[in-house]
Amino acid sequence: MKRNRNIILLLLLACAQMIMAQHVLTGTVMDKVFNEPLVGANVYVANASNRSLGGSIADVNGNYRLSIPDQKDLSIVFSFIGYKTQTIKYTGQKVINVTLDEEGMALETVEVTAKKIERNSMGQSAREMISATQKLTLGSLETAPVTSVTEALQGAMANVDILTGADPGSGSSIRIRGTASLNASNEPLFVVDGVPLPVDISDDFSFASANSDDYGSLLNISPADIESIEVLKDAAATAVWGSKGANGVLIIKTKRGSKGRLQFNFNTKYEFSKERSGIPMLNANQYISMIQDAVYNTVSDLGSSAAKSQEYLKLLYNTKEIGFDPDWQYFDEYNQNTNWLDEITQTGFISDNSFSVSGGGDKANYRLSLGYLNQEGTTIGTGYERFNASFNTDYRFSDKLDIALQYSFTRGVTDANYVDDTDELKKASIRGHALTKMPNMSPYVIGANGQRTGEYFTPYESFGMTFSNDKVYNPVAMANEAQNRTIATNSRMTFVLHAKPFKSLDYFGTVGFNGQFTKINRFLPQSVTGVAYEHESSALNYDIGKDLLYLTTENRLVYNQSINDNHKLLLSGIFQTSDQTTSTYSSRSANTASSGITSPIAGSTTAKGGSGKTINRDMGLTLNGQYIFKEKYMFNAGYRWEASSAMDASGRWGGFPTFGVAWHLGDEEFIQRLGFISLIKLRYSWGQSGNAPTGTSPYIGKFSAVTPGYGDMSAVKPESPDLTHLKYETITSNNIGVDVGLFSDRITFAVELYTKVTDDMLQKKIKVPSSTGLSTVAWYNSGKMENRGWEFNIDVAAVRTKDWGFNFGFNISQNKNKVLELPENQSDETYTFGNKKYAYRVLMGDPLGSFYGYRYKGVYQNVEETYAVDKTGQQIMDINGAPVVVKNGDQKVYPGDAKYEDVNGDGVIDENDIVYLGNSNPTLTGGLNFTLRYKKLSLVAALHGRAGQKVINESRINMENMYGKNNQSVAVLRRWRSEGDNTDIPRALYDKGYNYLGSDRFVEDASFLRLKTITLKYQFPENWMKPLGINKLEIYATGYDLFVWTKYTGQDPEINLKNPDGSAAQVAIDSNNTPKAMRFAFGLNLRF
């Protein structure tokens, strides 16, 4: 009996022990701002290895109940999608109530958090970083009517200058801290989920005119899939990416799944866009009057008996297109008043939809997203369609091993207006023709009833310059019938293995594959040109294809060891490889069997064709070490070895060191005693990076065929020599920065001062002595260029209460460029005297992007003003004592002609009178954004602007020259007609004179401030949505590009850079590009 009692007692004690081992924890999980329950919040208990030992879900009231095992070193983890995870040490509590903060309580568009970087690829926290970086969290791009990330980031980052095109699918130009190279790339490197995007750069690649497809297409990454973008600016930050990152790096992190219940997101928006009123043009009567005026003035100068005068008078009186002869068969077609620009423009439209599903558990997270965008541009015939899908997953085998897989697929179809890169048509854009087409001409054949028919009016020959003589077409027919379609398919896959064999050692192995497959089809039907069907330009077709395969690998070791409380060591080594293979083909054909057949077929005439294949390889090894003392004093040093197949074996490897120091001054006791300072961090970094020449194996010499050969034998001659001494151009950066946080980071700001000097610049086609048997060498290292500037950005959380919130951010920056050294035998100028032409030069002491021309002094009012004077102001006389009349080039001037400054005082306006007129680099760039919130209603706005940029307004040149048959703007109604006219516009002249030389008359200040976005958004209360099974529902209305404050007279002050006439000048020229339209978007975001 006693034995039985003992057994029972032991069993009772065991049960009691088991009961005592299971503790119960209860509590609530609430939103910190709104004090509302977070339904579905995850609560779990974690051991010292951060392994989950059990979990619970908060109910509709935010309550949870959690069983706690009897173990030591336990923590309770609270998490919810969109909120910051909170971990609390478990010490036996019975009740824990928590409130969670939202991840992004500030801006709901593009939110700048420059110093709030969690961990970079080297394992460094924001506190440990020394280099110049900036991170942007894309909190809610769905409320902005943008199709690309670059469009949303304009003005959001200091000294990151972004120019986007207005046509659907058009590309962007990005400059981080100015232009560093004459002939190599100046665009930053894009890195997506740790893998760089490929850039297919041929030897004749134009960085100034390249589109988004050339740059790996940020456009093809849906903004809805992007979580954040980190910008690396100086050499110390970009060193790990080698020469590809010499101009800065944009690291893009896509969204991933997170632990929690299954979550669905659906976003949809519709946008309408309308161009502002265009440049007013002459009507039909004003146009005819101008033509008559121009011909009469030319005849008066030449004398009525001159043979050329008789030709001009015959042209004027016998040309039926401007004669209004009612008996002529085409009288109706030439008796119109056509606004050609209105005929080719329309209301733009965008439909953008995205859907995603995400979730995860203790082991795996996942996210699947689908998106579809359809856009019609404001110019007829332009559009963009994109389908994208992506899948990201992470799997954790243990605390020592996990893997990540990303896959994305994008198919983009871009419809653009027809352009021909190979013949005369490239000189004529649709918008340019629409602006200058004779206004009395009809786009369509006029029927017997006096109404338009559906047949395009495309005469083969005409006074109004048609296809036969001037390669000028009917722009309405071109917009509607011609085809220029690009189909770009992109498939990208990345695999990452992370192993942690020891507590202080991490290994990351990455393999990335990127396939880009592009097909371009251009078709010019006969209905557009009016040529005969057998003409060589009838049914003209171009078929172009490009396949690019890009394989990258990376092996990275990171050693992070704290020796004690005072010492910390961070060591890393990275080995990277990349292999890029590009295959291309092209064909040009004409005379297809039918105008409806837009692809080459058997029986068509093939004019030319070609194909090619290139292979480029790179590899690099980066070693980096950082020592941290007392978490306040930091020292960093690194070295990058890099090799490129663009170099000869003797110069293939380049070495680039980096160094940096930082001091957390705010952690010093005398600063902490002040109380209101939460951060003061002083930084200095120095580093070098390199730029390799473009093209495939450009160091290899070339030979060309001799035509005709030697006798009956073929022959070749050397065209360029082997470049055995070619090397990287070296960019040396210095950066001083300070980060400051005040009042618990309610106010944060950063200041940067930097210099960036490029040595051994890569020069192209440098002249060599004729004794070498060559005229130029393809590449040569020589010259030096400097960029220096400063940056300032600030973010302020001014009001942060339950009902009210107000945040604003501001950034401003300046970059000054200067060419310091150039080789003596360099000649980048291609100037020849003539109308419209500027001298584009690269000169020591001047900024890159400078342009040179004549100083415009107005109009000669009378004969006496046309007499030449020397530098002292004395009138110049000929040998007979008669006053010498000024010449513009080889032609005498008359009253009413353009007056230019005779700089050397010789009485002739020529190349010797050219002066510096300005440059295309803005003096200042900046942006401002703010968010005003009242309960569930938010108002968000963003502005950006530039100051001091000079632009050549080529549109004005084309529409104020009055030289030929083109229509002109109404500005020419102010032209000089007789003595005493107070005007700055010269007289009209037909095919004669130099009244529109490249001068400061057409150089304008393109400073502007643009209201980029303004959004009104409302989020429905959660207690309304929860019964419907909806976690979040918000609706919004957004206006985009509604107002622009500028004195610029063109249609849009944001002008991209060009390399005119093959120079390296990189200047801003307004060439009738599509202006940014006013846009209005409406949409909703749904989460359930």
C-alpha positions, 0 to 999 in steps of 0.5 A: 500500500505504501508503495502504491502511495509513493507511485501515485505521489511521484505521478502527481509531482511529474504532472505538476512539473509538466503543468508548471513547465508550461506558462501562459502569456497573454496581451494585446497588439495595437497600432501605436498611432491609431491605437487600433488592434492589429488583427492577424499580428504574429506573436511567437516565442524565440530561443537564443538562436532565434528559432521559433518555439511556438506562436499565436495570432492576434484576434479581431480585438488584437488579443493573443494567448501564447504558451511559454516553454520552461527554457532560458534566454527566451524572447517574445517577437511581435510582427505585422506586415508593414510594421516594425518588428518588436522583440521583448525579453521574456522574464516570466511576465504574465501579460505583455501589451505592445504597440507597433510602429509602421515601417514608413510613417513619413512620405507615401510616395518616394521617401528619402531616408538618406542615412537610415540604411540597415545593412549593405552588401558588406554587412555594414550598418548605417552607423558603420558606413563611411562613404557617401550613400543615400537610400530611398524607401519607395513607400507607395509608388502606386499613388504616382502615375509613373511607368518607371522608377527614374521618373518618380525619383526626379528631384528626390536625391541630392546631385542625382540629375535625372532627365526623362523623355515624354514619349511612352517607353522613352529612356532616361539620362542619369548623372550622379555628381556630374559628367566624368568622362568624354568618351566612356560611360557617364551613366550609373550602374544599376544593380537589382537584387545584388546582380548588375544589369547589363549595358550593351555598349558598342564602339560607336555607342552614344551615351547622350542619345541612348534609350532605356533599352540600352541601359538594361531598362529600369523601365522594364522593372515595375515600380510596384515591385521595388522596395528601395533604391540605395545610391552609392556616390563616391569611390569608397562606396562604389569600389566593390562594383569596379569600373562599371560603378565608376559613375555611381551605383543604384542598388535596387531591392525588390519586394519579398515575402515576410513571415505572416499570414497570406496577403493579397495586394491589388493596385489599379490606376487610370491616367489621362494626359494632355499637352499644353498649348504648343508654340503658335504658328502662322496661319495660311494667309500669314504664311503666304505673306511671309514667303512673298516678303522673303522672295521680294527681299532677296530679289531686291538684294540681288537686283531684279535682272539677276538670273536667280531673281527671275527664278525666285519670282517665277517660283513665287508667281507660277507656283500654284500651291500658294497661288490660290488658282480655283481652276487648279485640280488641287485648289481645295487641298491647298486652300486650307488652314491646317494646324499640323501639330493638332492633327498628330496629337491626342489625349494620352491614356494609361491603365496600370494594374498590379497584383501580388500575393505574399506570405511565409512561415518559420522556414520560407517566405515568398512573393508572387507579383503580376502586372500589366500596363498599357499606355498611349502617348500624346503623339499619335502612333506612340504607346507602350505595353508591358507585362511583368511577372516576378517570383521571389522566395527565401528558404531557411534550412537553419541558422547556418544556411539559407537560400534565396531565389528571384525570377522575373519576366518582362515583355515590353512593346514600344510603339514610337514614331518612325525614324530612320537611322541610316538615310535622310529621313533621320533629319525629319521628326514627325513633330518637327515636320508638323510644326513647319509644314505649310499650313494651307495644305491639307493632310487628306484629299478633299472630296467633291463635297468639300470635306476630307476623305480618308485618303492621305494627300501625299503629292510626289512633288510640291512647293511645300517640300514633299518626299521627292526632293526633300525627304519630307512627308505627310506627318499625319500619314506618318503618325498613323501608318508608319510603324516603329515597334520594339519588342523587348523581352527580359528574363532575369534569374538570381540564386543566392546561397548564404552560409554561416559556418561560424558566428563571425563568418558569412559566405554569400554565393550569387549566380545571376542570369539575364537574357534580353531579346529585342526585335525592332521593326520599322516600316514606311508605307508608300501612302506616307511618302507618295513615291511610286511603288517601284521607288527605292523608298516605297514600302521601306522596311527595317528588321533589327534583332539583338539577343543579349545573354549576361552571366554573373557570379559573386563569391563573398566572405564577410568576417565580423568580429567584436573582440571586446566592447572596445574593438570591432573588426570587419573584413571582407573579400569579394570575387566577381565575374561577368560574361556578356554575349551579344548577337545582332542582325539587321536587314533593310528591304523595300517594295513589299507586295502590299503596303499591309505587309510590314516584314521582309518577304521573298520578292522584296528588294533587299538593300542591305543586311548584316549580323554580328556577335560580341563577347565581353568578359570582366572579373574583379577581386575586392578586399576591404577591412574596417576597424571600429574603436568604441563604436565611435572611431572608424577606419576603413581601407580597401583595394580592387583588382579588375580585369577587362577584355577591352584591354590588351594583356599588358594593361588588362589589370587595374588596381584601385585603392580606397580609404575612409575614416569616420567619427561619431562626434555625437556619442562624445559625452560633452555632446550628449549632455546637450540632450537634443542632439541624437547624431553627429557623424563626421566622415571622410573618404578617398578612393579611385575607380576606373573606366574602360573603353567601350566596344569589344576588344577595342585595342585590336588594330583594324585593316580596311580594303583598298578600293580599287586594289593594286592592279587586278589584285585586292589590297588592304591598308592599316586603319588603326594600330594595336593599342598595347598601352591603353589603360583605364581612365582613373577617377579619384574621389574625395568626400567630406560629409557630416550627418546630423540628427536632432530631437530624436531624429525628428530633424535629420540633415546631411552635408557633403563636399566632394571632388572627382578628378578624372586622369588619363581620360579616354580620347577617341580618334586622336590625330597622329603624324602622317609619317605613321601611315595613319591619320588617327588612333582609335583610343588614347589616354590623355587629359584631366577633368574635374567635378567638384561640388556640394550637397545638402538634404534635410528631412523634418517630421514637424508634426506627428500626432494621432490626428495630424502629421506634417513632414517635409524634405528638401535637397539642393546641390551644386556640381561644377565641371572643368576640363584641366588638361587635354592632349595637344593633338586633340581636335573635337571641333567640327564647326564650319561657317553657316546658319544654325551652326554652333561650335562645340568644343572641349577646351581647357579651362571651360566646362564640358558641355560648353558651346560657342558662337556669335554674340547677337546684337539685334538688327541693322536699322539703316544703311549707316549701321551696316558700315564696318568699324574696327576695334577702336570704333573707327569706321573702316574704309576701302582703298577708294575711301568709301566705307566698307560694309559688314559681311556676314560670311561672304555676303554683304549685310543690308538693313534688316539683317542680323547684327553680330559682334565683330570681335576682331574688328575686321568687318567680316563675321566669321570663325574669328568672332566666335566666343564662349556662350555658356554651358549645359551644366545647371548651377543648382539642382534640387527638390522639395516634398511634403506630406500633410495628414489629417486622420485618414486623409493625406495630401502629398506633393513634390517639386523639383527644379534646376537653375542656371542651365543654358539650352540651345533652343533649336526649335526657335532656330527652325521656326524663326529663320524665314529662310525657305519654305517652312512655316514659322512661329507667330514671333516672325510677325515682329520681323523687320520690314522697314527702317525704324522697326524696333524689333530683334527679329531680322527680315525674311530672306528666301534661300539667302543670307546669314540671319540665323547663325549660331548665336546667343540669340537662341541660347536661353536660360532653362531654369525652372521649378516644376510641381511634379506631383500632388496627390490627395489620398484617403484611406478608409477606416479599418473598422469599416473594412475588417468586416468585409475581410479587407485590411486596407483600402485607399483611393487617390487622385494625382496631378502630375506636371501641372505647373512649370515656372520658367522663362524658357520660351520652348515647350519644355525646359527639361532638355536632355544632353546630346553629342552634336556633330559627333563631338564629345561636347554633351550639350543641351539642344531642344530639337522639338522633342515631345514636351511633358504633358499635364497628367491626371490619375485616379486609382485605388490600392487594396490589401486583403 
